[in-house]
Amino acid sequence: MPAAILLGALAALGQAPVGLPWATLAALALVFRFFVLTSTVRGAAWIGWSFGAGYFAASLFWIVEPFFVDIARHGWMAPFALVFMAGGFALFWGAAFALAHWIGRGTGRWGQAVAFALALAFVELTRSYILTGFPWAMIGHVWVGWGPMQLVAWVGPVGLSVLTVLAAALASAAWPSWRRGGLALLPFAVLYGLGMWQAAQPVPAVESPQVVRLVQPNAAQHLKWDPDHATTFFRRQLEYTAAGADGRPDLVIWPETAIPTVLNNAEPLLMRVAQAAGGVPVVLGIQRWEGRDAFNSLIVLDGDGVVADLYDKYHLVPFGEYLPLSSMFDTVGMTLFGSSMGFGYSSGPGPQLLDLGPLGSALPLICYEAIFPQDVNAAPARPGWLLQITNDAWFGKVSGPYQHLAQARLRAVEQGLPMVRAANTGVSAVIDARGEIVASIPLNEAGWIDSSLPSPLPPTIYANTGDWPVFFVLLAGLSGLIVLRRRNAIDASSPQR
């Protein structure tokens, strides 16, 4: 359905970098009108799939960027990747529309609106977990930078998605009565106001500020592993680490895979890093071998150039860092993008905390891991702050890096913790516990910044509960609508007395 595809593309304008949530609300309200006018479950599924295809194609078009790094080898795969990803995720939305149509039938316009919101949120929750999960471009993400973003501290991103879809559907159900529309939107207006109030609350001042330095070499992906350019990027990071002799930071942070060799052979390079840091600890990304296994790792280098701590990435990128059903893909010559070694990484043991001395404990996240709120909630204990190193050069120069940054801001709000992220090509940023960017290095610029580490807030509701409350609310709501539908069907079929 072309109109539904166009509405899906309009809904995608709420995602970064455009950031127009009102476009998303308008698109949801309009597609709900199509939904309620559909007479069959199959028709509803087709509308949902079309809407989702337009939405995911517009939101995730950056997925073609990795295929253009080596265009002669992988370029032919780019359109297939976008089509299969958009079409595949649209299946979730097609299922949601079908489920909502089946459940909402016979419950009236208001019941249909509730069924529409609950079903769409339920499949978004499923998308976040099934087959290792991919909670990218969720509907609730459109509020990053706006007051309602603060609500994820209470209900998480799926809960925020429920509220967003419900507001649009109820307003659409009330049309053309402006009075009923205003009443329908009143609960959302209250929540919006609560979010704005929460955002206005000050973050506690840092009593004894610790200063972190972010280093961004701006290494283009097609040059990152080239021997000549890799040396240039390494020297650039050394220069930025040693800069600013008038005041030294308490910690220096380099991005993902920042060293152009594996840890097993990196001792001479690590000594140069320690010398440039002048006794300041350095966190950096590096690949390493252990037996026959390769890992995408983060290390903490102490002032003497000794590896004081190590973390191995455990939530790996399918097709980027490992191949599902690898034997099948070997037959067509498909290789991996994320690993310079040309084959897959092994998964680390799981979340862990780094003890960074005066800076407290940090939860390390390598690139893709920061899009999973459940991974952050799985930390063995509450950290003092979140630490992400990433190589966003894979995501291109238009939308991918900004959407990745937006999700980092959400993780900060969800946990009530500051987030510090060092990105190879940007955006490197220090984010406070309200999700506001305190300091940053723009996309595709080389440089460094020093910033005080913001203070944490008390643990949030979402940090303590995760997605379980929202899951049970969705399950109870959908179950209640099924009961209501059956009761109405029985009443309609009963003989009139």
Buried (B, 14 or more C-beta within 10 A) or exposed (E): BEBBBBBBBBBBBBBBEBBBBEBBBBBBBBBBEBBBEBEEBEBBBBBBBBBBBBBBBBBBBBBBBBBEBEEEEBEEBBEEBBEEBBBEBBBBBBBBBBBBBBBBBBBEBBBBBBBBBBBBBBBBBBBBBEEEBBBBBBBBBBBBBBBBBBBBBBBBBBBBBBBBBBBBBBBBBBBEEEEBBEEBBEEBEEBBEBBEEBBEEEBEEEEEEBBBBBBBBBBBBEBBEBEEBBEEBBEBBBBBBBBEEEEBBBBBBBBBBBBBBBBEEBEEBBBBBBBBBEEBBBBBBBBBEEEEEBBBBBBBBBBEBEBBBBBBBBBBBEBBBBBEEEEEBEEEEEBBBBBBEEEBBBBBEEBBBBEBBEBBBBBBBBBBBBBBBBBBBBBEEBBBBBBBBBBBBBBBBEBBBBBBBBBBBBBBBBBBBBBBBBBBBBBBBBBBBBBBBBBBBEBBEBBBBBBBBBBBBEEBBBBEBBBEBBBEBBEEBBEBBBEBBEEBEEEEEEEEE
